[in-house]
Amino acid sequence: MSANLRILVIDDMAVMRKIVVKQLETMGYKNIETAENGKDALQKILDGVKNNSPVQFIVSDWNMPEMSGLELLKALRSKKPLADIPFLMVTAEGEKDQIMAAIQAGVTNYIVKPFSPATFKEKMDLVLKKVGLPPTPA
């Protein structure tokens, strides 16, 4: 099940999306989609629910145009069944109040840029364990 986890990677920077997707592929994941901002991501998430192919894990940047990662997180946490999707926030924001805002909004975990592949895998595994899913395949 773990390798087929449907993951949505959201970042307004194409290079960052590619880095995260490549890292996920290296870890053994195959079912990865991308979005450029929270608004685009929310539509993909809603479409997935409608098409009975829901997003099962989100890796999202914080600072994006249209809709930020924090705004997306708040929108998801306010709606069932979207409220339970594991959400890993990727951010350059290492400030304590920003991290607290994400925690208060219901983020499952967060990682501060720049990060190493080992740190990314560790954070993914922590989130998966927290929500009762198997750890990363590789």
GULO-146610 format. One record per residue: x, y, z of N, C-alpha, C in turn; residue number from 1; residue in three letters. Coordinates in pm, whole numbers, padded with zeros to 5 digits. Layout:
<atoms>
> X_Y_Z_X_Y_Z_X_Y_Z_NUM_Ala
...
</atoms>
This chain:
<atoms>
> 00084_-00120_00000_00000_00000_00000_00087_00125_00000_1_Met
> 00193_00121_00075_00277_00237_00096_00332_00297_-00035_2_Ser
> 00384_00215_-00125_00440_00266_-00251_00333_00328_-00340_3_Ala
> 00208_00286_-00323_00098_00339_-00404_00025_00455_-00337_4_Asn
> 00075_00501_-00225_00016_00614_-00156_00003_00730_-00255_5_Leu
> -00115_00789_-00264_-00137_00901_-00357_-00093_01030_-00290_6_Arg
> 00018_01085_-00340_00082_01201_-00279_00067_01323_-00371_7_Ile
> 00036_01437_-00309_00028_01564_-00382_00138_01656_-00330_8_Leu
> 00225_01699_-00421_00336_01790_-00389_00297_01928_-00441_9_Val
> 00299_02027_-00351_00254_02162_-00386_00365_02261_-00359_10_Ile
> 00407_02331_-00463_00509_02435_-00449_00502_02524_-00572_11_Asp
> 00516_02654_-00554_00510_02746_-00668_00640_02746_-00748_12_Asp
> 00747_02688_-00693_00873_02682_-00765_00890_02543_-00828_13_Met
> 00900_02541_-00962_00911_02414_-01035_01032_02332_-00988_14_Ala
> 01143_02398_-00961_01264_02328_-00917_01238_02256_-00785_15_Val
> 01171_02322_-00693_01143_02260_-00563_01047_02142_-00579_16_Met
> 00947_02157_-00666_00855_02044_-00692_00934_01925_-00743_17_Arg
> 01026_01950_-00837_01106_01841_-00894_01193_01775_-00788_18_Lys
> 01253_01854_-00699_01338_01799_-00593_01256_01707_-00502_19_Ile
> 01139_01754_-00460_01055_01673_-00370_01005_01549_-00441_20_Val
> 00960_01562_-00565_00911_01445_-00641_01024_01343_-00657_21_Val
> 01143_01390_-00691_01258_01300_-00709_01288_01227_-00578_22_Lys
> 01283_01300_-00468_01309_01239_-00337_01204_01132_-00307_23_Gln
> 01077_01161_-00335_00970_01064_-00312_00988_00940_-00400_24_Leu
> 01026_00962_-00526_01050_00849_-00617_01167_00763_-00568_25_Glu
> 01272_00828_-00520_01387_00756_-00465_01345_00671_-00345_26_Thr
> 01247_00721_-00269_01197_00649_-00152_01099_00537_-00192_27_Met
> 01065_00527_-00322_00982_00417_-00369_00838_00452_-00404_28_Gly
> 00801_00579_-00390_00663_00619_-00422_00646_00636_-00572_29_Tyr
> 00529_00598_-00621_00503_00603_-00765_00383_00690_-00803_30_Lys
> 00293_00714_-00710_00166_00781_-00738_00173_00926_-00687_31_Asn
> 00247_01010_-00763_00275_01147_-00719_00219_01247_-00820_32_Ile
> 00146_01344_-00769_00095_01454_-00851_00154_01583_-00799_33_Glu
> 00146_01689_-00879_00197_01818_-00834_00094_01928_-00859_34_Thr
> 00110_02036_-00784_00028_02156_-00802_00118_02277_-00776_35_Ala
> 00084_02390_-00839_00168_02510_-00828_00131_02600_-00711_36_Glu
> 00011_02583_-00657_-00031_02666_-00544_-00148_02598_-00472_37_Asn
> -00187_02655_-00359_-00293_02595_-00279_-00427_02588_-00350_38_Gly
> -00457_02687_-00431_-00585_02690_-00503_-00592_02573_-00602_39_Lys
> -00486_02555_-00680_-00476_02444_-00775_-00482_02311_-00700_40_Asp
> -00410_02304_-00588_-00407_02182_-00507_-00545_02148_-00453_41_Ala
> -00615_02247_-00401_-00748_02223_-00345_-00841_02165_-00451_42_Leu
> -00832_02216_-00573_-00915_02163_-00682_-00879_02017_-00710_43_Gln
> -00749_01987_-00714_-00707_01848_-00738_-00753_01755_-00625_44_Lys
> -00748_01805_-00503_-00791_01725_-00388_-00942_01699_-00396_45_Ile
> -01019_01801_-00427_-01165_01785_-00440_-01200_01692_-00556_46_Leu
> -01129_01706_-00669_-01150_01617_-00784_-01120_01472_-00746_47_Asp
> -01014_01453_-00669_-00977_01318_-00625_-01086_01254_-00541_48_Gly
> -01147_01331_-00454_-01257_01280_-00371_-01376_01244_-00461_49_Val
> -01408_01335_-00554_-01520_01314_-00645_-01501_01190_-00732_50_Lys
> -01375_01166_-00774_-01344_01054_-00863_-01306_00927_-00787_51_Asn
> -01328_00927_-00657_-01298_00813_-00571_-01150_00773_-00580_52_Asn
> -01064_00874_-00593_-00919_00854_-00596_-00855_00963_-00510_53_Ser
> -00884_00959_-00379_-00843_01071_-00292_-00692_01082_-00271_54_Pro
> -00647_01205_-00255_-00510_01231_-00215_-00495_01176_-00073_55_Val
> -00385_01105_-00049_-00365_01040_00080_-00253_01103_00163_56_Gln
> -00175_01192_00100_-00064_01256_00170_-00031_01385_00096_57_Phe
> -00007_01494_00170_00025_01623_00110_00161_01671_00159_58_Ile
> 00243_01714_00063_00369_01782_00093_00354_01920_00031_59_Val
> 00343_02023_00116_00313_02157_00065_00409_02263_00114_60_Ser
> 00445_02351_00021_00520_02471_00056_00426_02564_00134_61_Asp
> 00483_02655_00209_00403_02751_00285_00372_02874_00199_62_Trp
> 00477_02939_00148_00460_03066_00076_00437_03043_-00072_63_Asn
> 00313_03068_-00115_00277_03054_-00256_00172_03159_-00291_64_Met
> 00166_03199_-00419_00060_03291_-00462_-00075_03219_-00466_65_Pro
> -00181_03292_-00483_-00318_03240_-00495_-00372_03190_-00360_66_Glu
> -00307_03089_-00303_-00347_03035_-00174_-00222_02973_-00111_67_Met
> -00187_03018_00007_-00066_02967_00073_-00088_02826_00127_68_Ser
> 00020_02763_00165_00011_02631_00227_-00069_02635_00356_69_Gly
> -00052_02742_00434_-00128_02755_00559_-00277_02772_00530_70_Leu
> -00311_02852_00430_-00453_02869_00393_-00512_02738_00344_71_Glu
> -00435_02662_00266_-00481_02531_00219_-00503_02437_00338_72_Leu
> -00407_02435_00428_-00419_02350_00547_-00546_02383_00625_73_Leu
> -00571_02510_00648_-00691_02552_00722_-00818_02512_00647_74_Lys
> -00818_02527_00515_-00935_02489_00434_-00961_02338_00447_75_Ala
> -00855_02258_00440_-00871_02112_00449_-00917_02069_00587_76_Leu
> -00858_02127_00690_-00892_02087_00827_-01035_02123_00864_77_Arg
> -01097_02212_00788_-01235_02252_00818_-01339_02166_00746_78_Ser
> -01294_02069_00665_-01389_01989_00586_-01363_01839_00606_79_Lys
> -01468_01765_00639_-01458_01618_00639_-01483_01573_00497_80_Lys
> -01422_01473_00442_-01318_01385_00496_-01178_01440_00474_81_Pro
> -01165_01562_00423_-01034_01618_00391_-00952_01650_00515_82_Leu
> -01018_01665_00628_-00952_01706_00752_-00846_01607_00799_83_Ala
> -00856_01483_00756_-00765_01380_00807_-00645_01351_00717_84_Asp
> -00632_01422_00604_-00520_01397_00513_-00390_01440_00582_85_Ile
> -00292_01349_00592_-00163_01387_00650_-00100_01501_00569_86_Pro
> -00047_01601_00639_00001_01724_00576_00140_01757_00629_87_Phe
> 00240_01749_00539_00378_01785_00573_00406_01922_00511_88_Leu
> 00426_02023_00595_00452_02158_00548_00602_02176_00527_89_Met
> 00639_02220_00407_00778_02249_00374_00789_02401_00370_90_Val
> 00880_02456_00450_00885_02600_00459_01024_02653_00483_91_Thr
> 01047_02774_00438_01170_02845_00472_01148_02921_00602_92_Ala
> 01023_02918_00649_00986_02989_00771_01023_02906_00893_93_Glu
> 01135_02939_00955_01176_02867_01075_01139_02940_01202_94_Gly
> 01069_03052_01188_01030_03132_01303_00932_03056_01392_95_Glu
> 00951_03067_01520_00868_02993_01616_00719_03023_01599_96_Lys
> 00683_03151_01578_00539_03183_01568_00477_03125_01441_97_Asp
> 00556_03115_01332_00502_03054_01211_00480_02905_01232_98_Gln
> 00576_02841_01297_00563_02698_01325_00443_02675_01416_99_Ile
> 00426_02761_01516_00310_02749_01606_00178_02769_01529_100_Met
> 00177_02862_01435_00056_02885_01353_00021_02760_01275_101_Ala
> 00123_02694_01218_00099_02571_01142_00048_02459_01234_102_Ala
> 00107_02447_01352_00063_02345_01448_-00081_02371_01491_103_Ile
> -00112_02497_01521_-00249_02532_01561_-00349_02506_01450_104_Gln
> -00304_02519_01325_-00394_02495_01211_-00411_02345_01183_105_Ala
> -00328_02260_01248_-00346_02116_01233_-00246_02048_01143_106_Gly
> -00129_02111_01119_-00028_02045_01037_00015_01916_01105_107_Val
> 00040_01812_01026_00084_01685_01084_00231_01694_01123_108_Thr
> 00312_01760_01040_00452_01785_01071_00502_01890_00973_109_Asn
> 00624_01939_00994_00680_02039_00905_00829_02014_00892_110_Tyr
> 00885_02068_00784_01029_02058_00760_01075_02193_00707_111_Ile
> 01189_02240_00758_01240_02371_00719_01344_02354_00608_112_Val
> 01329_02436_00500_01425_02437_00389_01551_02510_00434_113_Lys
> 01667_02473_00384_01693_02354_00302_01698_02230_00391_114_Pro
> 01669_02115_00331_01670_01991_00407_01743_01883_00327_115_Phe
> 01793_01784_00398_01864_01673_00333_01763_01562_00301_116_Ser
> 01798_01473_00208_01710_01359_00180_01681_01276_00306_117_Pro
> 01781_01260_00392_01761_01181_00515_01660_01249_00607_118_Ala
> 01668_01381_00619_01573_01455_00704_01433_01446_00645_119_Thr
> 01422_01457_00513_01291_01447_00448_01228_01310_00474_120_Phe
> 01306_01204_00457_01255_01068_00480_01213_01052_00627_121_Lys
> 01294_01105_00717_01263_01095_00860_01130_01164_00891_122_Glu
> 01109_01282_00835_00983_01355_00859_00864_01280_00797_123_Lys
> 00883_01227_00676_00777_01147_00612_00739_01029_00701_124_Met
> 00840_00957_00750_00813_00840_00834_00743_00877_00964_125_Asp
> 00781_00991_01022_00714_01037_01144_00566_01064_01119_126_Leu
> 00537_01129_01006_00398_01158_00971_00321_01028_00946_127_Val
> 00380_00938_00869_00313_00811_00838_00285_00732_00966_128_Leu
> 00382_00728_01056_00363_00657_01183_00251_00722_01265_129_Lys
> 00251_00855_01268_00151_00930_01345_00008_00899_01299_130_Lys
> -00008_00877_01169_-00143_00852_01115_-00171_00702_01092_131_Val
> -00076_00617_01136_-00099_00473_01129_-00078_00411_00992_132_Gly
> 00005_00474_00908_00037_00419_00777_00176_00356_00781_133_Leu
> 00205_00261_00690_00338_00199_00689_00445_00301_00653_134_Pro
> 00569_00280_00700_00678_00374_00668_00711_00372_00520_135_Pro
> 00795_00466_00479_00835_00476_00339_00891_00343_00290_136_Thr
> 00863_00306_00165_00904_00176_00113_01055_00156_00108_137_Pro
> 01132_00261_00079_01277_00242_00064_01353_00324_00166_138_Ala
</atoms>
